[in-house]
Amino acid sequence: MRGLSAWSAVARLRWPTVPVVNPQIVGRVFTDPSRYAVGREKVAEFARAVSATSDIHFDVDAARAAGHRDVVAPPTFVKVVQTEAVHALVSDPDSGIDLTRHVPVHTTEKLEFSRHVVAGDELATTITVSGVSERGGVSFMNLVSDVHDQAGEHVVTVTSSLLIGEQQ
């Protein structure tokens, strides 16, 4: 489904008649055992992809002049950091999600930063399933992701939801 907008992806789903997500997964914690190394080029690539234009995303001197230790990632860059932990969650057999039949679509997100993500960070993500619900034949999974740096300091908490439906 690469290249489709989120709404296009949702429009192509068939709503299941039985729950997709195992409700007993609530409270489970998923982690990415590796750390995501934030590099300057990755920050710049992402900034270009989301049309961010501030010099702090591309120029170390501009970032330092603004009080940061290196180039600053746009806020939504944290989704890149979370990728492996989210994959561990949706591919876990206990989740009830069969990725050959089911499609998780990101629906909502709230970001609470302690500080900006900057180049040079090595970030670890822990995701907790905070809720599962079925409404109108649609499965929702609520998640709370905590991202910490190499020193164990909190960087951001992401509260989000996934909608899970069946592929047509």
C-alpha positions in Angstrom: 0.0 0.0 0.0 3.1 2.2 -0.3 2.4 5.6 -1.8 -1.3 5.8 -0.7 -2.5 8.5 1.6 -3.9 7.4 4.9 -7.4 8.1 3.8 -6.9 6.1 0.5 -5.6 3.2 2.6 -8.7 3.4 4.9 -11.0 3.5 1.9 -9.5 0.2 0.6 -10.1 -1.7 3.9 -13.0 -4.1 4.5 -14.2 -3.9 8.0 -13.9 -7.2 9.9 -17.0 -8.9 11.3 -15.0 -10.3 14.2 -12.5 -8.5 16.4 -9.0 -8.3 14.8 -7.0 -7.2 17.8 -6.7 -9.5 20.8 -8.0 -7.4 23.8 -5.7 -9.3 26.1 -2.8 -7.4 24.6 -3.7 -4.3 26.7 -0.9 -3.6 29.1 1.8 -5.4 27.0 5.0 -3.5 26.4 7.1 -3.7 23.2 10.6 -2.3 22.8 13.1 -1.9 20.1 16.2 -3.7 21.4 18.5 -1.5 19.2 18.8 2.3 19.5 18.0 4.6 16.6 21.1 6.7 15.8 19.8 10.1 14.6 22.1 11.4 11.8 22.3 14.8 10.2 21.5 13.5 6.8 18.4 11.6 8.0 17.2 14.8 9.7 17.7 16.8 6.5 16.0 14.1 4.3 13.0 14.0 6.6 12.8 17.8 6.8 12.8 18.0 3.0 10.2 15.3 2.8 7.8 17.2 5.2 8.6 20.6 3.6 10.3 22.0 6.8 12.3 25.1 5.8 13.9 26.3 9.0 17.7 26.4 8.9 17.9 24.5 12.2 17.0 21.3 10.3 19.9 21.7 7.8 22.6 23.9 9.2 24.6 23.0 12.4 25.6 26.6 13.0 22.0 27.8 12.7 20.9 25.1 15.2 23.7 26.0 17.6 22.9 29.7 17.3 19.3 28.7 18.3 20.6 26.9 21.4 20.7 23.3 20.2 23.7 21.0 20.2 23.2 19.9 16.6 20.6 20.0 13.8 17.0 19.6 15.0 14.6 17.0 13.7 11.1 18.1 12.8 8.7 16.9 15.5 7.1 14.1 13.5 10.6 12.5 12.9 9.8 10.5 16.0 7.7 8.2 13.8 10.8 7.1 12.1 12.4 6.3 15.5 9.4 4.3 16.6 9.2 2.1 13.4 10.9 -1.1 14.8 8.9 -1.1 18.1 5.6 -0.6 16.2 6.6 -3.4 13.9 7.3 -5.7 16.9 3.9 -4.9 18.2 1.8 -5.5 15.1 3.7 -8.6 14.1 3.5 -10.2 17.5 1.2 -13.3 17.2 -0.5 -12.4 20.5 -1.7 -9.1 19.0 -4.2 -11.1 16.8 -3.1 -9.0 13.8 -2.2 -11.0 10.7 -0.2 -8.7 8.4 -1.0 -10.8 5.4 -4.7 -9.9 5.9 -4.9 -6.9 8.2 -3.7 -3.3 7.6 -2.8 -1.0 10.5 -3.4 2.6 9.6 -2.1 5.4 11.9 -5.1 7.6 12.9 -4.2 10.0 15.7 -1.1 11.2 17.5 -0.2 13.6 20.4 3.4 14.4 21.0 4.7 15.6 24.4 8.4 16.6 24.2 10.9 17.1 27.1 13.3 18.3 24.5 13.9 18.3 20.7 15.3 15.3 18.9 18.8 16.3 17.5 21.5 14.7 15.4 23.7 12.6 17.6 20.9 11.2 19.7 20.7 7.5 20.2 17.0 6.8 20.9 15.2 3.8 22.4 11.4 3.3 22.2 9.1 1.5 24.5 5.5 1.1 23.4 2.7 0.2 25.8 -0.7 -0.9 24.5 -3.1 1.2 26.5 -6.4 0.1 25.0 -8.2 -1.9 22.4 -11.7 -1.3 21.1 -14.1 -2.3 18.4 -16.5 0.2 17.1 -18.7 -0.2 14.0 -16.7 -3.1 12.8 -13.4 -1.2 13.1 -10.6 -2.2 15.4 -8.6 0.5 17.3 -5.4 0.0 19.2 -4.3 2.8 21.5 -0.6 3.2 22.2 1.7 5.1 24.5 5.3 5.3 23.3 8.1 6.6 25.4 11.4 7.6 23.7 14.6 8.0 25.8 18.1 9.0 24.8 21.4 7.2 25.4 21.6 8.7 28.9 18.1 7.4 29.8 16.6 10.9 29.7 13.1 11.3 28.5 12.8 12.9 25.0 9.1 12.5 24.0 5.9 10.6 24.8 3.7 9.8 21.8 0.1 8.9 22.4 -1.4 7.4 19.3 -4.0 5.1 17.8 -4.0 2.5 15.0 -7.1 1.6 13.0 -6.9 -2.1 11.9 -9.0 -3.4 9.0 -8.8 -6.2 6.5 -7.4 -5.8 3.0 -9.8 -6.1 0.1 
